[in-house]
Amino acid sequence: MAPTSGSTDPLARVLFLAVDAGDKDLILEWAREGVLPTFRSLYETCAIAPTRNPVGFFVGAVWPSFWTGLSPEKHGRYCFSQLRTGTYDHYDVDPRDTRGQPFWEALSERGRRVAILDVPKTVPSKGVNGVHVVDWGTHDPELDFCTSPESLASDLEARFGVHPVDLCDDFMKHHPKDYASLRDALVTGAARKADLFEHILRQGRWDLFMAVFAESHCVGHHCWHLHDPKHPRHDRGDAGSVGDPMRDVYRAIDASLGRLLALASPETTVFVLASHGMGPHYDGTFLLGKMLRALYELPAAPAGKRAVARVLESVWYALPGGVRSSLRGVRGKTKQALGVAASTPELSDRLCFATPNNDVYGGIRVNLVGREPQGRIRPGEEYDAFCRELEADLKAFLNLDTGRPLVRNVLRTADIYGGEHVRDLPDILVEWDRDSPISRISSPKTGVIEEVFPGRRTGDHKPEGLLFARGPGIAPGRLDEPIDIERMAPTVAARLGVKLPGTDARPVAELSSPPRSAAAS
């Protein structure tokens, strides 16, 4: 039975709310200006710290790292499409591919009652002590809306319907200039999501109630150019008629957060997380394949095969996420049968090749003897020498529109991450200079390479997030050090008196001491 209004039991001992891809700089700016009153109150009353997401993989790995307490080489998830080690084939990643246990399952096993709502990139935790809602209103959902227990899904859909935006890319494909409709749908979605969250929160006696708003993610990708007058796609007419959809959606999320936080009691520990940031979509990843081919004078795939591959990819990504999930394996077999799979000479004949890693950091795989089927570079001294040459070649590129170096840094993944699964990650990570648009580049070895970014998204991610925390024993003020996102799982568990197994991350001392009511286990 849920507590009555006169009960002293809090609705939740830990109330964890998150804003997916909520940009910390915009949040702090608009909080100071009074545009976001809930965030302003959090800023004035909470412990505050930036969060640090996995280097090079903070776009695809942030949420799996959050809920497993593991780094990317351990949980294995960093992009929507990844190279299958030992082949030249890429496969579409499914949430079920992630290694590691969601930390709320460990809490559930120790008798803690949990409600987990729309945490991205998860699958329903069967037999959970509480409820788990997956992909009701997440960004780029990978499954059809589903729940644990299964019967909950039909009840929630009957009460609250569906989120007004399923895939925001599809929404804008059908309404390419209708930013006002996207804005209005996301504002409605944030309010409807708060209704759903409040409905479950009021059932009460949760040890952990965790819920994520994703409307900020969609609006950041598609409406950054309306917010940013310096963006090359900024249109004064559109901005004048529509306004700033990002500001409007952030205000709607702020209001929804305020509704939920108003239900917290003084005994409740509150965490509010902005997972990772958003800024202009300036990067050179879409040029990386051309750069590598030009550097090492290797031919592109035959035009006919490239055309077939493009058609297959466009059809594939037009399918709903749930359909793509049910057809796992079919895509690769179809491409192989048509002779356009990644295992064609397009990749096997190269010294190295670009491999998917979202867009913010370019990913490069060295064609290594003993690991790739037709390896060209031998491990050891030859590999090291090639990586040094590749780094120098990449750093020689200039952005011709600015005269500045195209690449800020070239990182070897094995210098950052370790363990047996590091071989499943790209070998090289390319950090672009993202201060300006990239379309015309040049190096002494390649000459000019020119192409305009073909994507619809005008905003993309920044690495840092932001955490607010308050509750018994938590002192307000800024923490001394950024918090690695992997540390959030053991921190929340410790707050509930549970030592989390299976993670190397340590709880954050300033935030993890459990109140006296939490029994250690």
Order of alpha helices (4+ residues) and beta strands (2+ residues): beta-alpha-alpha-beta-alpha-alpha-beta-beta-alpha-beta-beta-beta-alpha-alpha-alpha-beta-alpha-alpha-alpha-beta-beta-alpha-alpha-alpha-alpha-alpha-beta-beta-alpha-beta-beta-beta-alpha-beta-beta-beta-beta-beta-beta-beta-alpha-alpha
